[in-house]
Amino acid sequence: DLILHNDKFIREEELVISKEDRGYQFGDGIYEVIRVYEGNLFTAKEHIDRFYDSAEKIKIVIPYTKDVFHKMMYDLVEQNEINNGQVYVQVTRGASIRQHHFPADTPPVLIGYTKTVERPVELMEAGVRATFIEDIRWLRCDIKSLNLLGNILAKQEAHDKGFYEAILHRGEVVTEGSSTNMYGVKDGVIYTHPTDNLILPGITRSVILTLCEKLEIPVQETAFTKTQALEMDEFFLSSTTAEVMPIIEIDGQAIGGGTPGPLTKKIQEAFKANLNLGVKA
Ligand code: PMP
């Protein structure tokens, strides 16, 4: 496999990362995961925009134009002959003598690589189970930071208890999942947390909201509570890899009869149709 190291394609064995890379020592960097369907980068522009936005929010300057970066992502997929898969790309503030404040004149370090991933078809059909876990993360969850301790501790706790995902909440208010956005459906209306500093503005979330507008499904970007979550008619999550995933049970309590709900299925179908699978580009 070829991996991207700054603007060069190298073999993995050739990659050298400094012991003092700030990503490694501080989690001082940001990342993106971009889905590849049938060789095409899905919503590449949106992911690239968020990558640059996240970098800007932590004052890392990516030394390539977005067009050049887009071409690098495209070449990475092509060089590795990825059909269905994903690109992982991250940028750190670079390597310099360990100190908390930013180093002067240190170039950022970019790494990108691909892997093959299939669509989680069976899970999307059956639905998954989730559990409430207190959201202990910082107050800039809008940044796709490499610092994922709050996320991974939540995911591990959910995983240990046999759940697919953690539904994070700050006090009573549901924010998002440990690596997903969360939605409830009540009386035909979809509710999801607004995009503020408490959640990641999911690209899949924005695709879903656009599809709902086309389908004339009303959406309220309004936060809801844990109690309201348990009273929803349907519940689902979204992410680049999980797509639109029904949640059929929260902490052992069935949601909407314990099977994927009709609006969730409708959005899943619209999402799939929007991928134009099997249509030659
Ligand atoms: N929230 C968090 C905390 C995430 O890590 C992710 C996955 N990147 C998402 C939401 C979903 O975002 P997206 O749809 O862009 O993958």
Boltz pocket constraint, residues with backbone or C-beta under 6 A from the ligand:
constraints:
  - pocket:
      binder: B
      contacts: [[A, 33], [A, 141], [A, 151], [A, 176], [A, 177], [A, 178], [A, 179], [A, 180], [A, 181], [A, 199], [A, 200], [A, 201], [A, 202], [A, 203], [A, 204], [A, 205], [A, 238], [A, 239], [A, 240], [A, 241]]
      max_distance: 6.0
